């Protein structure tokens, strides 16, 4: 809230942010603010019950998001956002758990947690800000850095093949998979709304601008140049499966790639099994070791 003379100005999403935490600390031109805005607008349009929401983040630029959302939130150690989110969902299955973090946190040190959360089909939404590098700690090579790109640890060029996060999430078992960029804020918001209403493991990748860490080393030296490039190379998928979710310097295929219903969800199966075992033990049909 800002007072201007006799007029008091309120931010339209003020109810969803922590008092005193905004403005955020992200660099000018960073796409993380757009991702946060899309998430908060989705909550607002859904009139989402904030008492039923838990936001978990990891370490890195996007990891700061847990401190900005006015909900129960936890800022975890590096790579462990999904592990904590999984434990929370098991003990509080009625909550909608949302993990928002970066590509390095989720798919380098946290990669194993991701594939097993998707495999189990744990009911949670994971939003990944993919800026192609470790933006917070110096702009190093990450698991999504494109071939040929330059970073502080690959000053001549990257020769490692990057993960395609859409294909990875789909292959691991996610029930909803989408990819957008920060120049698609409305489409991103609608994907978040859809994912918040689904039951099961949902994943949304957002290609985000990092002008300081990635852009200035790869001929995208300003926020405007970065945004223009994202708009020029983005192609919205029409009936394309995860295998067609190409991402490269010349083209980024965006859209919804997986959207399925009816797949059994982990915590429902777990608590059904627990309750069944308890009932059988109470009837004397089985003995449960303590």
N, C-alpha and C positions, 0 to 999 in steps of 0.2 A: 504494500500500500504506500502511495506517495502523495504527500500534501502539496498542492500547488496553489498558493494564495488561499482563497476561501473554498477551493474545489479539492475534494479528496478523490484521487484516482485509485481504482482497484484493478489489479490484474485479473483478467477473466478466468484464469485457472488458479487463482490464489488459494482456493479451498483445498487444492490438491498438492500444494507445495509447503514445505516446512518454513515457518516464519523465521526471517532473518538469514535464510540460506541463499536466497536469490538476490542479485544476479550470481550466476554460476562462475566457476573458475576456468572454463574451457577457453582455448585460444580463439581469437577472432577468425571466423571462417571455418571452424570445426563443425562437423555435422552432428555432433552429439546432442546439441541443444534442439535440433530439429527432431531427432528421435525421441527425446524426452517430451517435447511438445505433442508429438503424434500420440504417444502413450497416454498422456494426461487428457488429451481431447477425446480419445477412445473411452476412457473411464467416465468422462463427463457425459458424453452422448449416450452411454449405456446406463447412466445413473448407477454406476457400480457401487455396491456396498463396501465401503473402505474398511469396515471391520472384518470383512471376509477376504481381505487381500494381504499378501505378504510379498515384499520385494527383496530379492537377494542379489547382491552384486559381488564381483571379485576385485582383484587388484588391477589397476590400469586407469586410463583416462575415464572410460565409461563406468568403472567401478565406483566413481563418485556419486552415481545416480541414486544410490540407496539413501544418501543424506539429503536429497532434494525432495523426495516423494513423501507426502504426509500420510504415511501408512506404517504399519509394523514392518521394519526393514532390518537387514543385517548386511554389513560390509565385511566379507569374509577374507581369509588369507588367499594367497595366489593360487588359482586353479581349483579352489574347493567350493565355489559357489553352488555347483550342482550337487555335491555331496551333502552340503548342509540343507539345501532345498529338498533333497530326497528324504532326509531324516525328518524334516519338518512336516512334509506331506504325509509320511507314514503315521506320525503321532497326532496330526491334526488334519485328517483327510477332508474335512469340510472346507478348508481354506483353498483359495485360488492362489497358487504359488507362481510368481513370475521371476525369472532370472534374467537380468539385463547386464551384459558385460561385453568385453572386447574379444577379438579373434585370437589374440595371444593367450589370454586367460582361459578361454573356453576350449581352444583346440590345440594348444601346446601342452602345458602342464596339466590342463584340465580335460584333455581329449578323451582319456579312458572313462572318466565320469560321464562324459556326454554320450558316448556310444552305448553304455550300459543303461543309462536313464532312458534313452530312446528304445533300446531293445526291450526293456521291461514295460514300456508304455506307461510311465508314471505321468499322472495328470499334472502337467505344468506347461507354462509357456516360456520358451527361451528366445530372447531377442539379442542378436549378436550385432554389435557395431563393428563392421569389418573395414578398417582403414589401411590394411595391407602392411602394417608394421607395428612395432612396439612404440607407440607414440609417446607415452609418458616417460620412459626410461632412456630415451636417446635415439629413437628412430631406427632400431636394429631390424634385421631380417626376422620375419615371422612365418608361421605355417601357411599363410595365405598370400605372401608376397609374390606377385606375378613373375614369371620367367623374364629375365632381361632387365628387371627393375633394379634401381640403385637404392641402397640404404647405407647407414653408417657402417654396417659390417659386411656389406657387399658393394664397395665403392666403384667397382668396375662393371659388375652386373650380377644378378642372381641366377645361379645355375640349378637351383633346386625346384622340382615340380611342386606347385602349391596344391593344397587341398581344394577340392570343389565342395563347398559346404552343403549345397543343395543335394548333391549326389550322396554325400556322406550321411546326412540326416535321413534321407529316404531309405538308403540301404540298411541303416541301423534300425529302422522301424517306426519312424515318426508318422503320426496320422495326419499332420498338416505341415506342409513345407512351402514357404514363399520366400522370394527375394525381391527387394526393392532398393532404390538408392535414395539419398537425401533430397533429390530433386523430384521425388514422387511422394510428398508428404500425405496427400489425401488417400492415395492407394495404400500407403503404409498404415494409416489410421484405420482404414476399413479392414485390412488384414488382421490388425491387432484386435479389433472388435470381434471378428469372426473367430479368431483363436481363443479369445477369452470365453467364448460361448461353447467351445468344444470340450469333449472329455477325452483326455489322452495327452500324449507328448506332442507338443506343437513347437515348430521352429520357424523363426523369421530372421533372415539375414538382411542387413541393411548396409549397402556399400556407402561408406561415409568419407567425407573429405578430411584429410589431415594435411593441411598446407605446410605446416612447420616441419613435421617429421618426414613425410613422404613426398608431398607435392613439389617442394623447391628442389629436390634432387631428381625429379622426373618430369621437368619442363611444365609443371603446373604450379607456378610460383605464387599465385594469388587465389583467393577464394573464388573469384569470378571465373578465372581460367579453369579451376577444378570443376566448378558447377557446370560450366559450358561443356566441358569434356564429358561429364556424366550424362548430360542431356543428349549430346550428339551420338554417343555410342550405345545408349540403352535401347534395347529392342524388347517390346512386351511380348511374352510367349503366348501363342494361340494353340492350345492342344499339344504343347511340348512336354514330354516327360522329363524326369530328373536327368536322364542321360543327355538331354539336349540343353542343359543349363550351362552353356559356355560362358566363360568369363576371361577376358583378355584385354589388351590395350585397344584393339580395334572394335570390340563388341562385348557388351554385357547383356546377357539374356535375363530379363526380369519377369516376374509374374508369380502365379500360384502353380505349383508343380505336383503337390500331393494334397488330397482332401478326401479322406475316407471316414466312414462311420462304422460303429459296431464292433471295433476291435476291443477285446477285454482289457480293462485298465488294472494296473498292478495293485493299487491300494484297495480297490473293491474286492479283488481276488484274495488279497492278504487277509482283510478283516472278515471276509466270509469264511475263510479257512479257520481263522482264530476262533470265531464264534461257534463254528461247527465242532471243533475239537473241545471247546469248553462244554458245550451241550452234551457231547458224548461222554465226557469225563464225569459230568454231574449225574448221568444216567447209569454210570458204572460200566459202560461198554468198553472203555479203555482206561489205562492208568497213565497219567502224565507225570513224567519225571520233573522234579523241582531242582 
